[in-house]
Amino acid sequence: MALHILTSLSGSPGVTSTAMTWAQVSDRPTLLVEADPAGGSPMLCIGWGGSHPHNRSILDLAAHPPGEYVERIWELAIPLPGRERKAWLVPTVGTTAQMRSLMSVFGPLGEALARISRDSHVDVLVDLGRLGAAGASTQLWAHADTVLLFTDSTLQALNTLAVGAPSLVDELDGIGARHRLAVVPVLGDEKGASNRPYGMREISGITGGVTVLPGVARDTKAAGSRTWGKRGRYPVSVKRLIASVDQHARAANDVMGVGGATA
């Protein structure tokens, strides 16, 4: 299995809802780890409709030595409703201020999550939130099989992508992980194509050679719901993304000459 980092350069491109849907439609066991520094755990709100208390988070790891992280992560993991034996969530911190206490946690956390993905045969998805606020959480990149950069398809979002992606590529180059990076666009617009007229071809033209994976369908109503039919446009697009991410992880491992993600 594999460790995937999901993040973005601009606000609200669908990272959290895609991760939640991925965990629900995947054929494989999936562990969700929220590391969004904004705090408040949107995943708890989405997955449990606000009924589950925010009584645990990745902050709890700071009280334990790194050698215990694997065991502690599973103690913190909350089974997702309807997927109790197949999907789990470790929520993020309650407030942004608490993220400072995790500065020394993210490096060994990455090692622990990579170990879980290998030894427990679980796909691990880390919602890193918006880059620029993540701080030390970028230490997780060194242990990831893929780094998935989500983007909206508005002109403003694509401008942010074109300006910000080269810096991210340089950072990943510095740890030998450039080939792990891929862009995931959120495509379509229920309000009409005039607001988001850009597709895969245009987006591929501004990424400087970074792989662009098949996009997730834009469907605000479906993304906020946990009750859609599995043949709906939105969940089908997420399943298509999962297959593409698997292929991208294998290709990256081939280029880098390492073993890693398995389907």
GUMI-223935 format. One record per residue: x, y, z of N, C-alpha, C in turn. Coordinates in nm, 2 decimals, always signed. Last residue first. Layout:
N
[[X Y Z] [X Y Z] [X Y Z]],
...
END
This chain:
263
[[-0.07 -0.18 -0.55] [-0.22 -0.17 -0.56] [-0.28 -0.28 -0.48]],
[[+0.20 -0.04 -0.37] [+0.14 -0.15 -0.44] [-0.01 -0.13 -0.44]],
[[+0.49 +0.16 -0.34] [+0.34 +0.15 -0.35] [+0.30 +0.03 -0.42]],
[[+0.80 +0.02 -0.35] [+0.71 +0.11 -0.27] [+0.57 +0.07 -0.29]],
[[+1.15 +0.03 -0.43] [+1.03 -0.04 -0.41] [+0.93 +0.05 -0.34]],
[[+1.32 +0.25 -0.67] [+1.29 +0.20 -0.53] [+1.17 +0.12 -0.53]],
[[+1.40 +0.41 -0.88] [+1.47 +0.28 -0.86] [+1.45 +0.23 -0.72]],
[[+1.28 +0.63 -0.97] [+1.37 +0.65 -0.86] [+1.44 +0.52 -0.82]],
[[+1.12 +0.53 -1.17] [+1.21 +0.63 -1.21] [+1.32 +0.64 -1.10]],
[[+0.96 +0.35 -1.02] [+1.04 +0.30 -1.13] [+1.15 +0.40 -1.16]],
[[+0.83 +0.53 -0.85] [+0.92 +0.43 -0.79] [+1.01 +0.37 -0.90]],
[[+0.67 +0.66 -1.04] [+0.77 +0.73 -0.96] [+0.87 +0.64 -0.90]],
[[+0.51 +0.45 -1.13] [+0.60 +0.51 -1.22] [+0.71 +0.59 -1.15]],
[[+0.36 +0.40 -0.89] [+0.45 +0.29 -0.95] [+0.55 +0.35 -1.04]],
[[+0.23 +0.64 -0.86] [+0.32 +0.60 -0.76] [+0.42 +0.49 -0.81]],
[[+0.07 +0.64 -1.10] [+0.17 +0.74 -1.08] [+0.28 +0.70 -0.97]],
[[-0.10 +0.43 -1.04] [-0.01 +0.42 -1.15] [+0.10 +0.52 -1.14]],
[[-0.23 +0.53 -0.82] [-0.16 +0.41 -0.81] [-0.06 +0.40 -0.92]],
[[-0.35 +0.75 -0.94] [-0.25 +0.78 -0.84] [-0.17 +0.65 -0.82]],
[[-0.54 +0.62 -1.10] [-0.43 +0.71 -1.16] [-0.32 +0.73 -1.07]],
[[-0.71 +0.51 -0.92] [-0.64 +0.42 -1.01] [-0.52 +0.50 -1.07]],
[[-0.81 +0.74 -0.79] [-0.73 +0.64 -0.72] [-0.65 +0.55 -0.81]],
[[-0.95 +0.86 -1.01] [-0.83 +0.93 -0.95] [-0.74 +0.83 -0.87]],
[[-1.16 +0.69 -1.03] [-1.07 +0.70 -1.14] [-0.94 +0.77 -1.10]],
[[-1.28 +0.75 -0.79] [-1.23 +0.61 -0.81] [-1.13 +0.61 -0.93]],
[[-1.36 +1.01 -0.84] [-1.26 +0.98 -0.73] [-1.20 +0.84 -0.75]],
[[-1.54 +0.97 -1.04] [-1.42 +1.05 -1.07] [-1.32 +1.03 -0.96]],
[[-1.74 +0.84 -0.90] [-1.67 +0.77 -1.01] [-1.54 +0.84 -1.04]],
[[-1.83 +1.04 -0.72] [-1.76 +0.92 -0.67] [-1.68 +0.84 -0.78]],
[[-1.94 +1.22 -0.93] [-1.84 +1.26 -0.84] [-1.76 +1.14 -0.78]],
[[-2.14 +1.08 -1.08] [-2.03 +1.14 -1.15] [-1.91 +1.17 -1.05]],
[[-2.25 +0.77 -0.93] [-2.26 +0.91 -0.95] [-2.13 +0.97 -1.01]],
[[-2.23 +0.51 -0.84] [-2.22 +0.54 -0.99] [-2.24 +0.68 -1.02]],
[[-2.29 +0.51 -0.57] [-2.15 +0.49 -0.61] [-2.13 +0.51 -0.76]],
[[-2.50 +0.78 -0.47] [-2.48 +0.65 -0.53] [-2.34 +0.63 -0.58]],
[[-2.43 +0.97 -0.16] [-2.45 +0.95 -0.31] [-2.44 +0.81 -0.35]],
[[-2.39 +1.03 +0.10] [-2.50 +0.93 +0.07] [-2.52 +0.92 -0.08]],
[[-2.25 +1.23 +0.21] [-2.19 +1.09 +0.22] [-2.29 +0.99 +0.18]],
[[-2.18 +1.55 +0.07] [-2.27 +1.45 +0.11] [-2.20 +1.31 +0.12]],
[[-2.01 +1.73 -0.05] [-2.05 +1.75 +0.09] [-2.14 +1.65 +0.15]],
[[-1.99 +1.65 -0.31] [-1.87 +1.65 -0.23] [-1.90 +1.67 -0.08]],
[[-2.25 +1.69 -0.41] [-2.21 +1.55 -0.38] [-2.08 +1.55 -0.29]],
[[-2.25 +1.97 -0.42] [-2.35 +1.90 -0.34] [-2.30 +1.76 -0.31]],
[[-2.04 +2.03 -0.59] [-2.04 +2.08 -0.45] [-2.13 +2.00 -0.36]],
[[-1.86 +1.90 -0.80] [-2.00 +1.88 -0.77] [-2.01 +1.91 -0.62]],
[[-1.62 +1.85 -1.04] [-1.67 +1.95 -0.95] [-1.82 +1.93 -0.93]],
[[-1.44 +1.55 -1.05] [-1.55 +1.62 -1.09] [-1.59 +1.73 -0.99]],
[[-1.08 +1.55 -1.06] [-1.20 +1.52 -0.98] [-1.32 +1.61 -1.03]],
[[-0.88 +1.47 -1.35] [-0.94 +1.55 -1.25] [-1.06 +1.49 -1.17]],
[[-0.60 +1.27 -1.40] [-0.74 +1.29 -1.43] [-0.81 +1.37 -1.32]],
[[-0.29 +1.45 -1.33] [-0.37 +1.34 -1.33] [-0.52 +1.37 -1.36]],
[[-0.01 +1.58 -1.47] [-0.14 +1.62 -1.43] [-0.23 +1.49 -1.44]],
[[+0.34 +1.60 -1.38] [+0.22 +1.51 -1.42] [+0.09 +1.57 -1.38]],
[[+0.53 +1.88 -1.47] [+0.47 +1.80 -1.36] [+0.35 +1.72 -1.41]],
[[+0.60 +2.05 -1.67] [+0.63 +1.90 -1.69] [+0.58 +1.82 -1.57]],
[[+0.50 +2.30 -1.60] [+0.64 +2.28 -1.61] [+0.68 +2.13 -1.62]],
[[+0.23 +2.35 -1.59] [+0.29 +2.28 -1.48] [+0.44 +2.25 -1.49]],
[[+0.09 +2.46 -1.80] [+0.15 +2.55 -1.71] [+0.22 +2.49 -1.59]],
[[-0.02 +2.26 -1.96] [+0.07 +2.36 -2.02] [+0.13 +2.45 -1.93]],
[[-0.20 +2.13 -1.81] [-0.08 +2.06 -1.84] [+0.03 +2.16 -1.89]],
[[-0.42 +2.31 -1.83] [-0.35 +2.29 -1.70] [-0.21 +2.23 -1.72]],
[[-0.50 +2.27 -2.10] [-0.45 +2.40 -2.05] [-0.37 +2.39 -1.92]],
[[-0.58 +2.00 -2.08] [-0.48 +2.04 -2.18] [-0.42 +2.17 -2.13]],
[[-0.78 +1.98 -1.89] [-0.65 +1.91 -1.87] [-0.54 +1.97 -1.96]],
[[-0.93 +2.31 -1.90] [-0.93 +2.17 -1.88] [-0.79 +2.11 -1.87]],
[[-1.12 +2.61 -1.83] [-0.99 +2.54 -1.85] [-1.00 +2.39 -1.82]],
[[-1.33 +2.76 -1.77] [-1.33 +2.71 -1.90] [-1.20 +2.62 -1.93]],
[[-1.51 +2.85 -1.54] [-1.40 +2.76 -1.53] [-1.38 +2.69 -1.67]],
[[-1.71 +3.02 -1.63] [-1.64 +3.06 -1.51] [-1.51 +2.97 -1.49]],
[[-1.82 +2.90 -1.85] [-1.76 +3.04 -1.87] [-1.67 +3.07 -1.75]],
[[-1.96 +2.67 -1.80] [-1.82 +2.66 -1.83] [-1.75 +2.79 -1.84]],
[[-2.18 +2.68 -1.51] [-2.15 +2.71 -1.65] [-2.00 +2.72 -1.68]],
[[-2.22 +2.60 -1.26] [-2.27 +2.73 -1.29] [-2.24 +2.77 -1.44]],
[[-2.08 +2.37 -1.22] [-2.23 +2.36 -1.23] [-2.29 +2.49 -1.27]],
[[-1.80 +2.29 -1.38] [-1.86 +2.40 -1.31] [-2.01 +2.40 -1.33]],
[[-1.48 +2.12 -1.41] [-1.62 +2.14 -1.44] [-1.68 +2.25 -1.35]],
[[-1.24 +1.98 -1.19] [-1.28 +2.02 -1.32] [-1.44 +2.03 -1.33]],
[[-0.96 +2.01 -1.01] [-1.10 +1.99 -0.99] [-1.17 +2.06 -1.11]],
[[-0.65 +1.84 -1.08] [-0.74 +1.95 -1.10] [-0.88 +1.91 -1.06]],
[[-0.36 +1.75 -0.93] [-0.50 +1.70 -0.94] [-0.59 +1.82 -0.96]],
[[-0.02 +1.69 -1.01] [-0.13 +1.79 -1.00] [-0.27 +1.72 -1.02]],
[[+0.23 +1.53 -0.84] [+0.14 +1.53 -0.94] [+0.03 +1.63 -0.91]],
[[+0.55 +1.41 -0.72] [+0.46 +1.52 -0.74] [+0.36 +1.50 -0.86]],
[[+0.76 +1.23 -0.73] [+0.64 +1.19 -0.65] [+0.52 +1.29 -0.68]],
[[+0.97 +1.33 -0.86] [+0.88 +1.25 -0.94] [+0.76 +1.20 -0.86]],
[[+1.11 +1.47 -0.66] [+1.03 +1.54 -0.76] [+0.93 +1.46 -0.83]],
[[+1.26 +1.38 -0.45] [+1.13 +1.33 -0.46] [+1.05 +1.40 -0.56]],
[[+1.51 +1.46 -0.34] [+1.51 +1.35 -0.44] [+1.37 +1.30 -0.46]],
[[+1.50 +1.68 -0.18] [+1.50 +1.55 -0.11] [+1.48 +1.43 -0.21]],
[[+1.51 +1.88 -0.37] [+1.61 +1.88 -0.27] [+1.61 +1.75 -0.19]],
[[+1.28 +1.84 -0.52] [+1.41 +1.80 -0.58] [+1.51 +1.79 -0.47]],
[[+1.10 +1.95 -0.35] [+1.10 +1.81 -0.36] [+1.22 +1.76 -0.43]],
[[+1.17 +2.22 -0.39] [+1.18 +2.16 -0.26] [+1.18 +2.01 -0.26]],
[[+1.12 +2.25 -0.66] [+1.25 +2.27 -0.61] [+1.27 +2.21 -0.48]],
[[+0.84 +2.21 -0.66] [+0.92 +2.12 -0.74] [+1.07 +2.13 -0.69]],
[[+0.77 +2.44 -0.52] [+0.74 +2.31 -0.47] [+0.82 +2.20 -0.53]],
[[+0.84 +2.63 -0.70] [+0.90 +2.63 -0.57] [+0.88 +2.50 -0.51]],
[[+0.67 +2.58 -0.92] [+0.81 +2.56 -0.94] [+0.89 +2.56 -0.80]],
[[+0.40 +2.63 -0.82] [+0.45 +2.50 -0.84] [+0.60 +2.49 -0.85]],
[[+0.34 +2.91 -0.80] [+0.38 +2.84 -0.69] [+0.44 +2.70 -0.71]],
[[+0.26 +3.00 -1.06] [+0.36 +3.08 -0.98] [+0.42 +2.99 -0.87]],
[[+0.07 +2.81 -1.14] [+0.18 +2.84 -1.23] [+0.29 +2.91 -1.15]],
[[-0.12 +2.83 -0.92] [-0.05 +2.71 -0.95] [+0.08 +2.73 -1.04]],
[[-0.21 +3.09 -0.95] [-0.14 +3.05 -0.83] [-0.06 +2.93 -0.85]],
[[-0.33 +3.06 -1.20] [-0.22 +3.15 -1.19] [-0.14 +3.12 -1.06]],
[[-0.53 +2.89 -1.12] [-0.43 +2.84 -1.21] [-0.31 +2.93 -1.22]],
[[-0.69 +3.05 -0.96] [-0.62 +2.93 -0.90] [-0.51 +2.88 -0.99]],
[[-0.77 +3.25 -1.15] [-0.69 +3.28 -1.03] [-0.62 +3.17 -0.97]],
[[-0.92 +3.09 -1.33] [-0.80 +3.16 -1.38] [-0.71 +3.20 -1.26]],
[[-1.02 +2.77 -1.19] [-1.04 +2.92 -1.22] [-0.91 +2.98 -1.27]],
[[-0.99 +2.51 -1.11] [-0.97 +2.54 -1.25] [-1.01 +2.69 -1.29]],
[[-0.81 +2.43 -0.81] [-0.93 +2.46 -0.88] [-0.89 +2.50 -1.02]],
[[-0.58 +2.16 -0.74] [-0.61 +2.30 -0.78] [-0.75 +2.31 -0.84]],
[[-0.36 +1.97 -0.53] [-0.49 +1.99 -0.59] [-0.51 +2.14 -0.63]],
[[-0.10 +1.76 -0.55] [-0.13 +1.91 -0.54] [-0.26 +1.94 -0.61]],
[[+0.02 +1.50 -0.39] [-0.08 +1.53 -0.48] [-0.12 +1.68 -0.45]],
[[+0.29 +1.30 -0.38] [+0.25 +1.43 -0.32] [+0.15 +1.48 -0.43]],
[[+0.34 +0.95 -0.30] [+0.30 +1.06 -0.39] [+0.27 +1.19 -0.31]],
[[+0.48 +0.83 -0.09] [+0.48 +0.77 -0.22] [+0.44 +0.87 -0.33]],
[[+0.67 +1.00 +0.16] [+0.55 +0.98 +0.08] [+0.58 +0.91 -0.05]],
[[+0.87 +1.09 +0.31] [+0.83 +0.95 +0.34] [+0.71 +0.91 +0.24]],
[[+0.92 +1.35 +0.26] [+1.03 +1.26 +0.24] [+0.99 +1.11 +0.25]],
[[+0.69 +1.48 +0.34] [+0.71 +1.46 +0.20] [+0.82 +1.35 +0.18]],
[[+0.68 +1.55 +0.61] [+0.62 +1.42 +0.57] [+0.65 +1.38 +0.42]],
[[+0.78 +1.80 +0.63] [+0.87 +1.69 +0.66] [+0.81 +1.56 +0.62]],
[[+0.56 +1.97 +0.62] [+0.62 +1.93 +0.49] [+0.73 +1.82 +0.51]],
[[+0.51 +2.04 +0.88] [+0.44 +1.92 +0.83] [+0.49 +1.88 +0.69]],
[[+0.63 +2.28 +0.95] [+0.71 +2.15 +0.96] [+0.64 +2.03 +0.90]],
[[+0.40 +2.46 +0.75] [+0.52 +2.46 +0.83] [+0.60 +2.33 +0.83]],
[[+0.15 +2.52 +0.64] [+0.18 +2.38 +0.69] [+0.30 +2.37 +0.78]],
[[+0.10 +2.74 +0.51] [+0.06 +2.74 +0.65] [+0.11 +2.61 +0.72]],
[[+0.20 +2.67 +0.27] [+0.23 +2.81 +0.32] [+0.20 +2.82 +0.46]],
[[-0.07 +2.48 +0.15] [+0.07 +2.50 +0.17] [+0.10 +2.65 +0.20]],
[[-0.36 +2.37 +0.32] [-0.30 +2.47 +0.22] [-0.16 +2.49 +0.25]],
[[-0.37 +2.03 +0.41] [-0.42 +2.16 +0.40] [-0.35 +2.25 +0.29]],
[[-0.29 +1.77 +0.42] [-0.19 +1.87 +0.47] [-0.25 +2.01 +0.46]],
[[-0.41 +1.47 +0.48] [-0.46 +1.60 +0.43] [-0.38 +1.71 +0.50]],
[[-0.28 +1.17 +0.39] [-0.26 +1.28 +0.48] [-0.31 +1.41 +0.41]],
[[-0.37 +0.84 +0.37] [-0.39 +0.97 +0.31] [-0.37 +1.08 +0.41]],
[[-0.25 +0.52 +0.33] [-0.26 +0.63 +0.42] [-0.27 +0.76 +0.35]],
[[-0.37 +0.20 +0.28] [-0.34 +0.32 +0.21] [-0.35 +0.44 +0.32]],
[[-0.23 -0.08 +0.44] [-0.33 +0.02 +0.44] [-0.28 +0.14 +0.36]],
[[-0.07 -0.30 +0.54] [-0.14 -0.30 +0.41] [-0.25 -0.21 +0.40]],
[[+0.09 -0.28 +0.76] [-0.05 -0.30 +0.78] [-0.13 -0.31 +0.65]],
[[+0.34 -0.22 +0.65] [+0.32 -0.34 +0.73] [+0.18 -0.38 +0.76]],
[[+0.31 +0.01 +0.48] [+0.38 -0.11 +0.43] [+0.33 -0.23 +0.51]],
[[+0.16 +0.20 +0.62] [+0.12 +0.16 +0.49] [+0.18 +0.03 +0.44]],
[[+0.31 +0.20 +0.86] [+0.18 +0.15 +0.86] [+0.13 +0.11 +0.72]],
[[+0.55 +0.32 +0.76] [+0.55 +0.19 +0.81] [+0.41 +0.13 +0.82]],
[[+0.45 +0.57 +0.70] [+0.50 +0.49 +0.59] [+0.51 +0.34 +0.64]],
[[+0.38 +0.66 +0.95] [+0.28 +0.64 +0.86] [+0.32 +0.55 +0.74]],
[[+0.64 +0.68 +1.07] [+0.54 +0.58 +1.13] [+0.43 +0.56 +1.03]],
[[+0.76 +0.87 +0.92] [+0.82 +0.74 +0.92] [+0.72 +0.64 +0.97]],
[[+0.59 +1.09 +0.98] [+0.61 +1.04 +0.84] [+0.66 +0.90 +0.84]],
[[+0.65 +1.12 +1.25] [+0.52 +1.08 +1.21] [+0.52 +1.02 +1.07]],
[[+0.92 +1.20 +1.25] [+0.89 +1.07 +1.29] [+0.75 +1.02 +1.26]],
[[+0.84 +1.47 +1.14] [+0.94 +1.38 +1.08] [+0.92 +1.24 +1.12]],
[[+0.64 +1.58 +1.31] [+0.61 +1.54 +1.17] [+0.71 +1.45 +1.11]],
[[+0.72 +1.66 +1.57] [+0.65 +1.53 +1.55] [+0.64 +1.49 +1.41]],
[[+0.82 +1.90 +1.62] [+0.92 +1.79 +1.62] [+0.85 +1.66 +1.59]],
[[+0.59 +2.06 +1.59] [+0.71 +2.09 +1.51] [+0.81 +1.97 +1.50]],
[[+0.37 +2.06 +1.74] [+0.39 +1.94 +1.65] [+0.52 +1.96 +1.57]],
[[+0.31 +2.29 +1.86] [+0.35 +2.18 +1.95] [+0.39 +2.05 +1.87]],
[[+0.20 +2.44 +1.67] [+0.34 +2.47 +1.71] [+0.39 +2.36 +1.79]],
[[-0.07 +2.37 +1.65] [+0.02 +2.32 +1.55] [+0.17 +2.34 +1.59]],
[[-0.22 +2.52 +1.83] [-0.17 +2.39 +1.87] [-0.07 +2.33 +1.78]],
[[-0.30 +2.74 +1.68] [-0.19 +2.76 +1.78] [-0.13 +2.63 +1.83]],
[[-0.52 +2.65 +1.54] [-0.39 +2.67 +1.47] [-0.28 +2.68 +1.57]],
[[-0.70 +2.39 +1.72] [-0.67 +2.53 +1.68] [-0.54 +2.54 +1.61]],
[[-0.71 +2.11 +1.73] [-0.83 +2.19 +1.75] [-0.82 +2.33 +1.70]],
[[-0.55 +1.91 +1.47] [-0.56 +1.98 +1.60] [-0.68 +2.06 +1.61]],
[[-0.72 +1.63 +1.30] [-0.62 +1.74 +1.32] [-0.63 +1.81 +1.45]],
[[-0.79 +1.28 +1.36] [-0.82 +1.42 +1.33] [-0.70 +1.51 +1.35]],
[[-0.76 +0.99 +1.19] [-0.70 +1.06 +1.30] [-0.71 +1.21 +1.28]],
[[-1.00 +0.76 +1.08] [-0.96 +0.90 +1.08] [-0.88 +0.93 +1.21]],
[[-1.04 +0.47 +0.86] [-1.03 +0.53 +0.99] [-0.98 +0.68 +0.98]],
[[-1.19 +0.18 +0.71] [-1.14 +0.32 +0.70] [-1.15 +0.39 +0.84]],
[[-1.28 -0.08 +0.75] [-1.20 -0.05 +0.63] [-1.14 +0.09 +0.62]],
[[-1.45 -0.13 +0.95] [-1.34 -0.22 +0.94] [-1.25 -0.19 +0.82]],
[[-1.64 +0.08 +0.91] [-1.58 +0.06 +1.04] [-1.45 -0.03 +1.04]],
[[-1.79 +0.22 +0.73] [-1.67 +0.16 +0.69] [-1.58 +0.12 +0.81]],
[[-2.01 +0.33 +0.86] [-2.03 +0.25 +0.74] [-1.91 +0.18 +0.68]],
[[-1.80 +0.59 +0.98] [-1.94 +0.53 +0.98] [-1.96 +0.46 +0.85]],
[[-1.46 +0.51 +1.04] [-1.56 +0.59 +0.97] [-1.69 +0.52 +0.97]],
[[-1.30 +0.48 +1.36] [-1.36 +0.41 +1.24] [-1.46 +0.50 +1.17]],
[[-1.03 +0.68 +1.45] [-1.17 +0.66 +1.47] [-1.23 +0.59 +1.34]],
[[-0.71 +0.64 +1.60] [-0.79 +0.63 +1.48] [-0.94 +0.60 +1.51]],
[[-0.56 +0.63 +1.83] [-0.63 +0.75 +1.80] [-0.73 +0.74 +1.69]],
[[-0.45 +0.38 +1.81] [-0.53 +0.41 +1.93] [-0.62 +0.53 +1.90]],
[[-0.29 +0.41 +1.59] [-0.41 +0.32 +1.58] [-0.50 +0.34 +1.70]],
[[-0.10 +0.59 +1.70] [-0.19 +0.63 +1.58] [-0.31 +0.54 +1.57]],
[[+0.02 +0.43 +1.89] [-0.06 +0.54 +1.93] [-0.15 +0.59 +1.82]],
[[+0.17 +0.25 +1.73] [+0.07 +0.20 +1.82] [-0.03 +0.31 +1.86]],
[[+0.34 +0.43 +1.59] [+0.25 +0.34 +1.52] [+0.13 +0.29 +1.61]],
[[+0.48 +0.57 +1.80] [+0.38 +0.64 +1.72] [+0.28 +0.54 +1.64]],
[[+0.67 +0.49 +1.97] [+0.54 +0.44 +2.00] [+0.43 +0.49 +1.90]],
[[+0.90 +0.61 +1.89] [+0.90 +0.46 +1.88] [+0.76 +0.41 +1.91]],
[[+0.87 +0.88 +1.97] [+0.85 +0.83 +1.83] [+0.83 +0.68 +1.81]],
[[+0.70 +0.90 +2.29] [+0.82 +0.89 +2.21] [+0.79 +0.84 +2.07]],
[[+0.43 +1.14 +2.34] [+0.48 +1.00 +2.34] [+0.61 +1.00 +2.26]],
[[+0.30 +1.37 +2.32] [+0.32 +1.33 +2.46] [+0.39 +1.19 +2.46]],
[[+0.24 +1.41 +2.05] [+0.35 +1.49 +2.11] [+0.39 +1.44 +2.25]],
[[+0.01 +1.28 +1.99] [+0.14 +1.21 +1.97] [+0.26 +1.28 +2.03]],
[[-0.20 +1.45 +2.03] [-0.17 +1.36 +2.13] [-0.04 +1.29 +2.12]],
[[-0.22 +1.59 +1.79] [-0.15 +1.65 +1.89] [-0.11 +1.56 +2.01]],
[[-0.39 +1.45 +1.63] [-0.25 +1.42 +1.61] [-0.16 +1.49 +1.72]],
[[-0.66 +1.40 +1.87] [-0.60 +1.46 +1.75] [-0.45 +1.41 +1.74]],
[[-0.98 +1.39 +2.04] [-0.84 +1.34 +2.01] [-0.79 +1.40 +1.89]],
[[-1.23 +1.49 +2.05] [-1.16 +1.46 +2.18] [-1.03 +1.39 +2.16]],
[[-1.46 +1.63 +1.92] [-1.32 +1.64 +1.88] [-1.23 +1.62 +2.01]],
[[-1.74 +1.40 +1.91] [-1.66 +1.51 +1.98] [-1.52 +1.51 +1.93]],
[[-1.96 +1.36 +1.64] [-1.85 +1.30 +1.72] [-1.77 +1.41 +1.78]],
[[-2.15 +1.50 +1.50] [-2.20 +1.42 +1.62] [-2.09 +1.36 +1.70]],
[[-2.11 +1.62 +1.26] [-2.09 +1.70 +1.38] [-2.13 +1.63 +1.51]],
[[-2.12 +1.42 +1.07] [-2.23 +1.52 +1.07] [-2.23 +1.60 +1.20]],
[[-1.91 +1.26 +1.03] [-2.00 +1.22 +1.14] [-2.12 +1.33 +1.16]],
[[-1.78 +1.35 +0.81] [-1.80 +1.21 +0.82] [-1.90 +1.17 +0.93]],
[[-1.77 +1.64 +0.84] [-1.82 +1.57 +0.72] [-1.86 +1.43 +0.74]],
[[-1.66 +1.68 +1.09] [-1.79 +1.74 +1.06] [-1.85 +1.67 +0.94]],
[[-1.42 +1.54 +1.07] [-1.51 +1.50 +1.17] [-1.65 +1.55 +1.14]],
[[-1.30 +1.70 +0.87] [-1.34 +1.56 +0.84] [-1.44 +1.50 +0.94]],
[[-1.25 +1.95 +0.98] [-1.36 +1.94 +0.89] [-1.40 +1.79 +0.86]],
[[-1.09 +2.02 +1.24] [-1.13 +1.89 +1.19] [-1.26 +1.89 +1.10]],
[[-0.97 +2.23 +1.37] [-1.11 +2.22 +1.37] [-1.17 +2.10 +1.31]],
[[-0.69 +2.36 +1.17] [-0.75 +2.30 +1.28] [-0.90 +2.29 +1.27]],
[[-0.51 +2.46 +0.99] [-0.62 +2.54 +1.02] [-0.70 +2.49 +1.14]],
[[-0.32 +2.27 +0.93] [-0.29 +2.35 +1.04] [-0.41 +2.45 +1.08]],
[[-0.40 +1.94 +0.86] [-0.43 +2.08 +0.82] [-0.41 +2.17 +0.94]],
[[-0.37 +1.67 +0.88] [-0.26 +1.76 +0.93] [-0.28 +1.90 +0.89]],
[[-0.55 +1.38 +0.93] [-0.57 +1.53 +0.91] [-0.45 +1.60 +0.97]],
[[-0.54 +1.09 +0.78] [-0.47 +1.16 +0.88] [-0.48 +1.31 +0.85]],
[[-0.71 +0.79 +0.72] [-0.70 +0.93 +0.69] [-0.63 +1.00 +0.81]],
[[-0.64 +0.48 +0.59] [-0.63 +0.56 +0.71] [-0.61 +0.70 +0.67]],
[[-0.81 +0.21 +0.43] [-0.76 +0.35 +0.42] [-0.76 +0.42 +0.56]],
[[-0.83 -0.09 +0.25] [-0.83 -0.02 +0.38] [-0.76 +0.11 +0.37]],
[[-0.96 -0.07 -0.08] [-0.86 -0.11 +0.01] [-0.88 -0.04 +0.14]],
[[-1.14 +0.02 -0.26] [-1.15 -0.12 -0.23] [-1.05 -0.17 -0.12]],
[[-1.28 +0.34 -0.19] [-1.17 +0.26 -0.22] [-1.20 +0.11 -0.19]],
[[-1.49 +0.50 -0.10] [-1.51 +0.43 -0.23] [-1.40 +0.33 -0.26]],
[[-1.40 +0.62 +0.14] [-1.53 +0.55 +0.13] [-1.55 +0.47 +0.01]],
[[-1.16 +0.74 +0.09] [-1.17 +0.64 +0.20] [-1.30 +0.56 +0.19]],
[[-1.24 +0.92 -0.11] [-1.14 +0.82 -0.14] [-1.16 +0.71 -0.04]],
[[-1.39 +1.10 +0.04] [-1.46 +1.01 -0.05] [-1.37 +0.90 -0.09]],
[[-1.19 +1.22 +0.20] [-1.30 +1.15 +0.26] [-1.37 +1.05 +0.17]],
[[-1.04 +1.34 -0.01] [-0.98 +1.24 +0.08] [-1.09 +1.15 +0.15]],
[[-1.23 +1.52 -0.12] [-1.17 +1.41 -0.20] [-1.11 +1.30 -0.11]],
[[-1.27 +1.69 +0.10] [-1.38 +1.61 +0.05] [-1.33 +1.50 -0.04]],
[[-1.00 +1.80 +0.12] [-1.06 +1.73 +0.23] [-1.18 +1.64 +0.18]],
[[-0.95 +1.92 -0.14] [-0.86 +1.82 -0.08] [-0.93 +1.74 +0.02]],
[[-1.09 +2.12 -0.28] [-1.15 +1.99 -0.27] [-1.06 +1.88 -0.21]],
[[-0.99 +2.38 -0.28] [-0.99 +2.31 -0.41] [-1.05 +2.17 -0.40]],
[[-0.97 +2.59 -0.07] [-1.09 +2.52 -0.10] [-1.09 +2.45 -0.24]],
[[-0.70 +2.82 -0.18] [-0.81 +2.77 -0.08] [-0.92 +2.69 -0.15]],
[[-0.39 +2.70 -0.31] [-0.50 +2.80 -0.30] [-0.61 +2.74 -0.22]],
[[-0.23 +2.48 -0.32] [-0.16 +2.62 -0.31] [-0.27 +2.73 -0.29]],
[[-0.26 +2.17 -0.13] [-0.30 +2.27 -0.24] [-0.22 +2.40 -0.22]],
[[-0.25 +1.81 -0.08] [-0.24 +1.95 -0.04] [-0.28 +2.04 -0.16]],
[[-0.19 +1.49 +0.04] [-0.28 +1.57 -0.04] [-0.27 +1.72 +0.01]],
[[+0.03 +1.22 +0.02] [+0.01 +1.35 +0.08] [-0.08 +1.44 -0.01]],
[[+0.01 +0.88 +0.08] [-0.02 +0.98 -0.02] [-0.04 +1.11 +0.06]],
[[+0.16 +0.57 +0.10] [+0.14 +0.70 +0.17] [+0.13 +0.81 +0.08]],
[[+0.03 +0.24 +0.02] [+0.11 +0.36 -0.01] [+0.07 +0.48 +0.09]],
[[+0.08 -0.12 +0.00] [+0.00 +0.00 +0.00] [+0.09 +0.12 +0.00]],
END
